Amino acid sequence: MIWRTQAPTTEGWYWFSEPDGSDERIVNIYHQGLDGNRPLTASGENFALFDLNGHRWAGPIERPR
């Protein structure tokens, strides 16, 4: 898994960090509505992000087998 600047395009759990490498955390990426047609958003403990651009991402994290 490597860091990318391209915003996630699918739901799942991702590593997130600011462009300078600070504030690394794992966040959940999901659609903002039940219909799945709304924009993706990110949330985690004490964290919410509605614009996914301009940050670093790694993932989605695979589910253990």
Buried (B, 14 or more C-beta within 10 A) or exposed (E): EEBEEEBBEEEBBBBBBEEEEEEEEBBBBBBEEEEEEEEBBBBBEEEEBEEBEEBBBBBBEEEEE
